[in-house]
Amino acid sequence: MAKKPATAAATTLTVEQIGSPIRREGSQRETLVGLKLNKLHRTSTLADTPSVRGMIAKVKHLVRVVSDDKNAAQ
């Protein structure tokens, strides 16, 4: 039986909050908390998944993607 190939290296995104959630919808505030951000200039490193990408798209005016790293085990 053939062996399965090794899984692809997990990619991560580093996101920084650049905007305040003051006077924004509650769902946008909750999205920032879900991204582990709640104060200006905080950064968070998250797995690059479709759900995280969707959360970033929802608050794209409040966050900035600092880096789009690929964690390769070399």
N, C-alpha and C positions, 0 to 999 in steps of 0.2 A: 504494500500500500504506500502511495506517495505521501511524503510529509507536506504539511501545509507550509506555505511561505511565511516568513516572519512578518508580523504586523508592521504596518507603516509607522514611521516615527510620529509621535504625537506632536501636533503643532500647538503653539500657544499664541495668545494675543496679550499685549500689555496695553492697558487703556488708562488714560488720565482724565479726570474730571476737570473741565475748563469753564463750566458755567454753573450758575447757582440754580437750584430747584425752586427758589422763591417765586411765587406767582405762576407756578406751573401746575398742570393737572396732577392729581394724586397718583395716577398710574405711572406718570413719569418719575415721580419721587420714588415709588416702589421699585421701578426698574433700576434706578441708580443703586438702591439698596441691594437688589438682586445681583448687580454687577460688583458688589462689595465696595461701592463708592458712596460717600456721604458728605464729604467736605472737599472744598476746592483744592486742586493740585495733588490729590491723592492718586496713587496708581494702584492698579490691580492686574495681576497676571491670571488669565483665564484660559481654559481649553478652547480651541477653535472648533466650535460646533455650530450647526445651523441655528440652534436656539440662542446662543450667545450673539451670533451675528445679527439675529432679529432684534435682540434687546438693544444692541448698539445702534441699529438703524432707527429704532424708536426714539432714542435720545441723542441722535447724531449732532444736534446743535449744542449739547451740553458736555460731550466727551470728545476725546481725540485718541486715535490709535497711535501709540508711541512706537511700537514695533510689532512686527508680524514674524516671530521667530519659529524656526523649526528645530526642535530638540532632537538632534540626531545622536545616537549613541555610537560615537566613533572612537 
